[in-house]
Amino acid sequence: MKHVFLILAMILTAVAAAAQDNWFFPAQGKVNGYTTTITSIAGSQTMYSKIRSTADSNGITVTSEVFAAADAATPVQTTSVKYKDNGDAYVVDFKDALSSSLGSVENIDITESSGEMTYPKNPENGKTYGTVDIKIAADIMGTSINLGASIKDRAVTAAETVEVPAGKFDCLKFEETVEVEMMGQPVQTKTTSWIAHGVGVVKQTTDSMNGMVTATMELSAIEE
């Protein structure tokens, strides 16, 4: 069961972290490198990722490669998610994002999913961005999962300077909370992202199940 919780937390983290553009996405022609440490009752795991974005007339496609080691040449997982441009924001269908994120993971069968995530092109300090309701039905490692989730309290709460291995950046602090009813038990996950204009996500922290699962992602390098 603890593996199921860990995978779920990673799913929610991946979806929350995937969205980007002037503020949320890596700059065109750049590749953002990240180091992510996930800690749970099952132990600690460090992952390394490279994220790039490609724009076209309909929106932005974000491609993420995950590596088991910092010097690994071959990714263990590659995902590509399309964010449609609706004028003021980028919108991703949750089912598409989830299917792409889990496409290379074994023993996971998504039978139903719905909901959209919206990411503003020009986030503003003090502004809120509504609630997103999603539904998921899946079989994860032999365990049936049926859950509904509300992603709420989505807001830019501060302007802060953040220092990570890639350098020091002036950021906006974007927070959101995921509330899930899973197998009769409430699960809450809070994600805080520090985003920088022209850079994307600089740092992100995730706290799930009252600290039972935590994740910290930091920008380690920006490559041409």
C-alpha positions as CSV (number, residue, x, y, z in Angstrom):
1,M,0.0,0.0,0.0
2,K,2.8,2.4,0.8
3,H,4.0,2.0,-2.8
4,V,0.6,3.1,-4.1
5,F,0.7,6.3,-2.0
6,L,4.2,7.0,-3.3
7,I,3.2,6.6,-6.9
8,L,0.1,8.7,-6.4
9,A,2.2,11.5,-4.9
10,M,4.6,11.3,-7.8
11,I,1.7,11.5,-10.3
12,L,0.3,14.7,-8.6
13,T,3.8,16.2,-8.4
14,A,4.5,15.5,-12.1
15,V,1.3,17.0,-13.3
16,A,1.7,20.1,-11.1
17,A,5.3,20.5,-12.2
18,A,4.7,20.0,-15.9
19,A,3.0,23.3,-16.7
20,Q,5.2,26.1,-17.9
21,D,5.7,29.2,-20.4
22,N,7.1,32.7,-19.9
23,W,6.8,31.9,-16.2
24,F,6.0,28.2,-16.0
25,F,7.9,26.8,-19.0
26,P,11.6,26.7,-19.8
27,A,12.6,29.3,-22.3
28,Q,12.5,28.3,-25.9
29,G,15.8,26.7,-27.0
30,K,16.8,26.1,-23.3
31,V,16.8,22.8,-21.4
32,N,16.2,23.0,-17.6
33,G,17.9,20.4,-15.5
34,Y,16.3,19.5,-12.1
35,T,17.2,17.3,-9.1
36,T,14.2,15.9,-7.2
37,T,14.3,14.2,-3.8
38,I,11.3,12.2,-2.7
39,T,11.0,11.0,0.8
40,S,8.4,8.6,2.2
41,I,7.9,5.8,4.6
42,A,9.4,3.5,1.9
43,G,12.6,5.5,2.0
44,S,14.3,8.3,0.0
45,Q,14.8,8.5,-3.8
46,T,16.6,11.1,-5.9
47,M,15.6,11.6,-9.5
48,Y,17.1,13.8,-12.2
49,S,15.2,15.4,-15.1
50,K,15.6,17.6,-18.1
51,I,12.6,19.6,-19.4
52,R,12.3,21.6,-22.6
53,S,9.4,23.4,-24.3
54,T,8.5,23.8,-28.0
55,A,5.9,26.4,-29.2
56,D,3.7,26.2,-32.2
57,S,0.5,28.1,-33.4
58,N,-1.7,26.1,-31.0
59,G,0.3,26.2,-27.8
60,I,3.3,24.7,-26.2
61,T,4.5,21.1,-25.9
62,V,6.6,20.3,-22.8
63,T,8.9,17.3,-23.0
64,S,10.4,15.8,-19.8
65,E,13.1,13.2,-19.5
66,V,13.7,11.5,-16.1
67,F,17.1,9.9,-15.3
68,A,18.1,7.5,-12.5
69,A,21.5,9.2,-12.1
70,A,22.9,12.7,-12.8
71,D,25.4,11.3,-15.4
72,A,23.0,8.8,-17.0
73,A,22.8,9.1,-20.8
74,T,19.5,7.2,-21.3
75,P,16.3,8.4,-19.6
76,V,14.2,5.9,-17.7
77,Q,11.0,7.8,-18.7
78,T,10.1,10.4,-21.3
79,T,6.8,12.3,-21.4
80,S,5.4,14.9,-23.8
81,V,2.4,16.9,-22.9
82,K,0.6,19.5,-25.1
83,Y,-0.7,22.8,-23.5
84,K,-3.2,24.5,-25.6
85,D,-3.2,28.3,-25.9
86,N,-6.6,29.9,-25.0
87,G,-5.4,33.4,-25.2
88,D,-4.8,34.3,-21.5
89,A,-3.6,30.9,-20.3
90,Y,-2.3,27.4,-21.3
91,V,-4.7,24.6,-20.7
92,V,-3.9,20.8,-20.4
93,D,-6.4,18.0,-20.4
94,F,-5.7,16.0,-17.2
95,K,-6.3,12.7,-18.9
96,D,-3.8,13.4,-21.6
97,A,-1.2,14.6,-19.1
98,L,-1.7,11.6,-16.8
99,S,-1.6,9.1,-19.7
100,S,1.7,10.6,-21.0
101,S,3.2,10.7,-17.5
102,L,2.4,7.1,-16.8
103,G,2.9,5.7,-20.3
104,S,6.2,3.9,-19.5
105,V,5.2,2.8,-16.0
106,E,4.3,-0.9,-15.7
107,N,1.3,-2.3,-13.8
108,I,-0.7,0.8,-14.1
109,D,-4.0,0.9,-16.1
110,I,-5.9,4.1,-16.3
111,T,-9.6,3.3,-17.0
112,E,-11.1,6.8,-16.6
113,S,-9.8,10.4,-16.0
114,S,-11.2,13.9,-16.5
115,G,-10.5,17.5,-15.7
116,E,-8.4,20.4,-17.1
117,M,-5.5,22.4,-15.6
118,T,-5.0,26.1,-16.5
119,Y,-1.8,28.0,-16.1
120,P,-1.8,31.8,-16.6
121,K,0.6,33.3,-19.1
122,N,1.1,36.3,-16.9
123,P,0.7,35.4,-13.2
124,E,0.3,38.2,-10.8
125,N,1.2,38.5,-7.1
126,G,-1.9,38.2,-4.9
127,K,-4.1,36.8,-7.7
128,T,-6.1,33.5,-7.3
129,Y,-6.7,31.0,-10.1
130,G,-9.8,29.0,-9.2
131,T,-10.5,25.3,-8.4
132,V,-10.0,22.3,-10.7
133,D,-12.0,19.1,-10.1
134,I,-10.6,15.8,-11.5
135,K,-11.6,12.2,-11.4
136,I,-9.4,9.1,-11.8
137,A,-10.1,5.4,-12.1
138,A,-7.1,3.1,-12.4
139,D,-5.5,-0.2,-11.4
140,I,-2.1,0.5,-9.8
141,M,0.0,-2.5,-9.1
142,G,-3.0,-4.7,-8.7
143,T,-4.9,-2.3,-6.5
144,S,-8.1,-0.6,-7.8
145,I,-8.1,3.2,-7.3
146,N,-11.2,5.3,-7.7
147,L,-10.9,8.9,-6.6
148,G,-12.0,12.4,-7.1
149,A,-9.8,15.4,-6.4
150,S,-10.1,19.1,-6.0
151,I,-7.1,21.3,-6.8
152,K,-7.8,24.5,-4.9
153,D,-6.3,27.5,-3.2
154,R,-4.4,28.1,-6.5
155,A,-2.8,31.5,-6.0
156,V,0.4,33.6,-6.3
157,T,1.1,34.4,-2.7
158,A,4.4,36.3,-2.7
159,A,7.4,37.6,-4.7
160,E,10.6,36.1,-3.4
161,T,14.2,35.7,-4.3
162,V,15.2,32.0,-4.4
163,E,18.7,30.5,-4.6
164,V,19.2,27.0,-6.1
165,P,22.2,25.2,-7.6
166,A,21.6,26.9,-11.0
167,G,21.8,30.4,-9.4
168,K,19.7,33.1,-7.7
169,F,16.3,34.1,-9.3
170,D,13.6,36.6,-8.6
171,C,10.4,34.5,-8.4
172,L,6.7,34.4,-7.8
173,K,5.5,31.9,-5.3
174,F,2.6,29.8,-6.7
175,E,0.7,27.6,-4.2
176,E,-2.0,25.0,-4.7
177,T,-3.6,22.3,-2.5
178,V,-4.9,18.9,-3.8
179,E,-7.6,17.3,-1.7
180,V,-8.3,13.6,-2.5
181,E,-10.8,11.1,-1.2
182,M,-9.0,7.8,-1.8
183,M,-10.3,4.4,-0.6
184,G,-12.4,6.2,2.0
185,Q,-9.4,8.2,3.4
186,P,-8.8,11.9,2.9
187,V,-5.4,12.7,1.4
188,Q,-4.1,16.3,1.1
189,T,-1.1,17.4,-0.9
190,K,0.3,21.0,-0.9
191,T,2.6,22.1,-3.7
192,T,4.6,25.3,-3.7
193,S,6.3,26.4,-6.8
194,W,8.7,29.3,-7.3
195,I,8.6,30.4,-10.9
196,A,10.8,33.0,-12.7
197,H,10.0,34.9,-15.8
198,G,11.9,33.6,-18.8
199,V,13.2,30.6,-16.8
200,G,10.3,28.5,-15.6
201,V,10.1,26.5,-12.3
202,V,13.1,27.3,-10.1
203,K,12.1,25.3,-7.1
204,Q,9.1,23.2,-6.0
205,T,8.2,21.5,-2.7
206,T,5.4,19.0,-2.2
207,D,4.0,17.8,1.1
208,S,1.5,14.9,1.1
209,M,-0.3,13.0,3.9
210,N,0.9,15.3,6.6
211,G,4.6,14.9,5.7
212,M,4.5,11.1,5.0
213,V,5.5,11.8,1.4
214,T,7.6,14.9,0.6
215,A,9.3,16.0,-2.6
216,T,11.8,18.9,-3.3
217,M,12.7,19.8,-6.8
218,E,15.4,22.4,-7.6
219,L,16.8,23.8,-10.8
220,S,20.3,22.5,-11.1
221,A,21.3,23.8,-14.5
222,I,20.1,25.6,-17.6
223,E,21.5,24.2,-20.8
224,E,21.5,25.6,-24.4
